[in-house]
Amino acid sequence: MRKNIVAGNWKMNNNLQEGIALATDLQAALQGKTLQCDVIIGTPFIHLATVAGTIDPRLIGVAAQNCADRASGAFTGEVSAAMVASTGAKYVILGHSERRTYYGETNAILKEKVLLALANDLTPIFCIGEVLDERNAGKHFDVVEKQVAEGLFGLSPADFAKIVIAYEPVWAIGTGKTATTEQAQEMHAFIRKIIAEKYGQSLADGVSILYGGSCNAGNAKELFANPDVDGGLIGGASLSVEKFLPIVEAF
């Protein structure tokens, strides 16, 4: 059975002290609960070592929001996958639409990041999704298939099985718009189908596919009820325990 996952992406929010407080408050809120999903928080780089060393990894996993596409060297300002792993973080978010849009990350760059993450025993949360113009033009399936194929289809079956995928319709991120449950299920089922065509149905059935795009306490339960939606990659709502916890409890 594949895992249900609710992952929070803090983006560029919270200084170190605020981040530690948020993580510890979330841990306190989860204590004693019987959870039906794995909980992950994606923090800025400066938080990773402290947060990973503070919280109980049995309750909360820690993710970086990015890593470099090089192993090491003269790349000022970059953070390597090995550095991320050395903090105790177990996950890394790769290919978020904001990285693709604002920083020009291509599928080829992301392929290198995925390989380095896996080589350092990190689990990539690999983000894919279309912008509004692409959906309106009926190109959303083509865009998503290209992102998956060029970013991930070079992996061995054993390595692909370690990937978590997050489908994020870019037009629904931070806009208050959300894909309908039917749109989310349709795309998630399509993603699973193209994985099955490449790697076989058994492997595809084991891949967790998360929905990202204005998922909140009000719509999480309905979204997660879809057979191919295995959780969410949560942005703004993850910055508040009061908003994030009901999403976790939606399972």
C-alpha positions as CSV (number, residue, x, y, z in Angstrom):
1,M,0.0,0.0,0.0
2,R,1.3,3.4,-0.9
3,K,1.7,6.1,1.8
4,N,-0.7,8.9,2.5
5,I,1.4,12.1,3.0
6,V,0.6,15.7,4.0
7,A,3.7,17.9,3.4
8,G,3.9,21.5,4.4
9,N,6.0,23.8,2.2
10,W,6.9,26.9,4.3
11,K,8.5,28.6,1.3
12,M,10.5,31.8,2.3
13,N,8.7,32.4,5.6
14,N,9.6,32.3,9.3
15,N,13.0,33.3,10.7
16,L,14.9,30.6,12.6
17,Q,13.2,31.2,16.0
18,E,9.7,31.3,14.4
19,G,10.4,28.2,12.5
20,I,11.6,26.3,15.6
21,A,8.5,27.4,17.4
22,L,6.2,26.4,14.6
23,A,7.8,22.9,14.3
24,T,7.6,22.3,18.1
25,D,4.0,23.5,18.3
26,L,3.1,21.2,15.4
27,Q,4.8,18.3,17.2
28,A,2.9,19.0,20.4
29,A,-0.4,19.1,18.5
30,L,0.4,15.7,16.9
31,Q,1.5,14.0,20.1
32,G,-0.8,11.2,21.1
33,K,-2.8,11.2,17.9
34,T,-3.3,8.2,15.7
35,L,-2.3,9.6,12.3
36,Q,-3.4,8.1,9.0
37,C,-0.7,9.8,7.0
38,D,3.0,10.8,7.2
39,V,3.6,14.4,8.1
40,I,6.4,16.4,6.5
41,I,7.5,20.0,6.8
42,G,9.6,21.7,4.2
43,T,11.6,24.4,5.8
44,P,14.1,27.0,4.6
45,F,17.7,25.8,4.6
46,I,18.7,27.8,7.7
47,H,16.1,25.8,9.7
48,L,17.0,22.3,8.6
49,A,19.6,21.2,11.1
50,T,18.0,22.8,14.2
51,V,14.5,21.6,13.3
52,A,15.6,18.1,12.3
53,G,17.5,17.8,15.6
54,T,14.6,19.1,17.7
55,I,11.5,17.2,16.5
56,D,10.7,13.5,16.7
57,P,11.3,11.9,13.2
58,R,8.6,9.4,14.1
59,L,6.1,12.2,14.1
60,I,7.3,14.7,11.5
61,G,9.7,14.3,8.6
62,V,11.8,17.2,7.5
63,A,12.3,18.4,3.9
64,A,14.5,20.9,2.2
65,Q,12.8,23.1,-0.4
66,N,15.5,22.6,-3.0
67,C,19.1,21.4,-3.5
68,A,21.8,22.1,-6.0
69,D,22.3,20.3,-9.3
70,R,26.0,19.9,-8.5
71,A,27.6,17.7,-5.9
72,S,30.1,20.3,-4.6
73,G,32.5,23.0,-5.7
74,A,32.7,26.7,-6.4
75,F,29.0,27.4,-6.5
76,T,28.5,30.3,-4.1
77,G,25.2,30.3,-2.4
78,E,24.1,26.8,-3.3
79,V,23.3,23.9,-1.0
80,S,24.1,20.4,-2.1
81,A,22.1,17.3,-1.5
82,A,24.8,15.9,0.7
83,M,24.6,19.1,2.9
84,V,20.9,18.6,3.1
85,A,21.2,15.0,4.2
86,S,23.9,15.9,6.8
87,T,21.3,18.0,8.7
88,G,19.1,15.0,9.3
89,A,16.5,16.0,6.7
90,K,15.1,13.0,4.8
91,Y,13.2,14.7,2.0
92,V,13.8,17.4,-0.6
93,I,11.1,19.3,-2.6
94,L,12.3,19.5,-6.3
95,G,10.8,21.3,-9.3
96,H,8.3,23.4,-7.5
97,S,6.6,25.8,-10.0
98,E,8.2,28.8,-8.3
99,R,11.7,27.3,-8.9
100,R,10.8,26.5,-12.5
101,T,9.2,30.0,-13.1
102,Y,11.4,32.3,-11.1
103,Y,14.8,30.6,-11.4
104,G,14.6,28.9,-14.8
105,E,14.9,25.3,-13.6
106,T,14.4,23.0,-16.5
107,N,13.6,19.3,-16.6
108,A,17.2,18.6,-17.4
109,I,18.4,20.5,-14.3
110,L,15.8,18.8,-12.2
111,K,16.9,15.4,-13.5
112,E,20.4,16.1,-12.1
113,K,18.9,17.2,-8.7
114,V,16.8,14.0,-8.5
115,L,19.9,11.8,-9.1
116,L,21.9,13.7,-6.5
117,A,19.1,13.5,-3.9
118,L,18.7,9.8,-4.4
119,A,22.5,9.3,-4.2
120,N,22.3,10.9,-0.8
121,D,19.4,8.9,0.5
122,L,16.9,11.8,0.3
123,T,13.4,11.2,-0.9
124,P,12.5,13.7,-3.7
125,I,9.1,15.2,-3.6
126,F,9.0,16.0,-7.4
127,C,6.6,18.8,-8.4
128,I,4.8,18.9,-11.8
129,G,1.9,20.9,-13.2
130,E,0.6,23.2,-15.8
131,V,-0.1,27.0,-16.0
132,L,-3.5,28.4,-16.8
133,D,-2.8,29.0,-20.5
134,E,-1.6,25.4,-20.9
135,R,-4.8,24.1,-19.3
136,N,-7.0,26.4,-21.3
137,A,-5.3,25.3,-24.5
138,G,-5.9,21.6,-23.6
139,K,-2.1,21.0,-23.2
140,H,-2.1,20.1,-19.5
141,F,-1.7,16.3,-20.0
142,D,1.2,16.9,-22.5
143,V,2.9,19.3,-20.2
144,V,2.7,17.0,-17.2
145,E,3.8,13.9,-19.2
146,K,6.8,15.8,-20.5
147,Q,7.8,16.9,-17.0
148,V,7.6,13.4,-15.7
149,A,9.3,11.8,-18.6
150,E,12.2,14.2,-18.9
151,G,12.7,14.6,-15.1
152,L,12.2,11.0,-13.9
153,F,11.9,8.4,-16.6
154,G,15.7,7.8,-16.8
155,L,15.6,6.3,-13.3
156,S,15.8,2.6,-12.6
157,P,12.6,1.0,-11.3
158,A,14.1,0.7,-7.9
159,D,14.9,4.4,-7.8
160,F,11.6,5.5,-9.3
161,A,9.8,3.7,-6.5
162,K,11.5,6.1,-4.0
163,I,9.9,9.2,-5.6
164,V,7.0,11.1,-4.3
165,I,5.1,13.1,-6.9
166,A,3.3,16.4,-6.2
167,Y,0.8,17.6,-8.9
168,E,0.4,21.3,-8.5
169,P,-1.8,23.1,-11.1
170,V,0.1,26.3,-11.1
171,W,-3.1,28.3,-11.7
172,A,-4.3,27.2,-8.3
173,I,-1.3,28.1,-6.2
174,G,-1.9,31.0,-3.9
175,T,-4.8,32.2,-6.0
176,G,-7.6,30.7,-3.9
177,K,-8.6,28.7,-6.9
178,T,-8.5,24.9,-6.5
179,A,-8.8,22.2,-9.1
180,T,-12.1,20.4,-8.7
181,T,-12.0,17.0,-7.2
182,E,-12.7,15.6,-10.6
183,Q,-9.9,17.6,-12.2
184,A,-7.5,16.4,-9.4
185,Q,-8.5,12.8,-9.8
186,E,-8.3,12.9,-13.6
187,M,-4.7,14.2,-13.6
188,H,-3.5,12.0,-10.8
189,A,-5.0,8.9,-12.6
190,F,-3.3,10.1,-15.8
191,I,0.1,10.4,-14.0
192,R,-0.3,6.9,-12.5
193,K,-1.2,5.6,-16.0
194,I,2.0,7.0,-17.6
195,I,4.1,5.6,-14.8
196,A,2.4,2.2,-15.3
197,E,3.1,2.3,-19.0
198,K,6.8,2.9,-18.3
199,Y,7.4,0.8,-15.1
200,G,4.4,-1.5,-14.8
201,Q,1.2,-1.2,-12.8
202,S,2.6,-2.7,-9.6
203,L,5.2,0.0,-9.2
204,A,2.8,2.8,-10.3
205,D,0.3,1.6,-7.6
206,G,3.0,2.1,-5.0
207,V,3.8,5.8,-5.9
208,S,2.3,8.5,-3.7
209,I,0.9,11.3,-5.7
210,L,0.1,14.5,-3.7
211,Y,-2.1,17.4,-4.7
212,G,-0.8,20.9,-4.3
213,G,-2.7,24.0,-5.1
214,S,-4.8,25.8,-2.5
215,C,-5.5,22.7,-0.5
216,N,-7.0,23.7,2.8
217,A,-9.1,22.4,5.8
218,G,-12.3,23.1,3.8
219,N,-11.5,20.9,0.8
220,A,-8.8,18.5,1.9
221,K,-11.2,15.7,2.9
222,E,-13.0,15.8,-0.4
223,L,-9.7,15.9,-2.4
224,F,-8.1,13.1,-0.4
225,A,-11.2,10.9,-0.9
226,N,-10.2,10.5,-4.6
227,P,-8.6,7.0,-5.2
228,D,-5.5,8.5,-6.8
229,V,-4.9,11.5,-4.5
230,D,-2.6,10.3,-1.7
231,G,-2.3,13.6,0.2
232,G,-1.3,17.2,-0.3
233,L,1.6,19.5,-0.6
234,I,0.4,22.5,1.4
235,G,1.7,26.1,1.1
236,G,0.2,28.9,3.2
237,A,-1.9,26.7,5.5
238,S,1.2,25.0,6.7
239,L,2.4,28.2,8.4
240,S,-0.3,27.8,11.1
241,V,-0.8,24.7,13.2
242,E,-4.5,25.6,13.5
243,K,-4.8,25.5,9.7
244,F,-2.4,22.7,9.0
245,L,-3.7,20.2,11.6
246,P,-7.2,19.8,10.1
247,I,-5.6,18.9,6.7
248,V,-3.5,16.2,8.4
249,E,-6.7,15.0,10.2
250,A,-8.6,14.9,6.9
251,F,-7.4,11.3,6.5
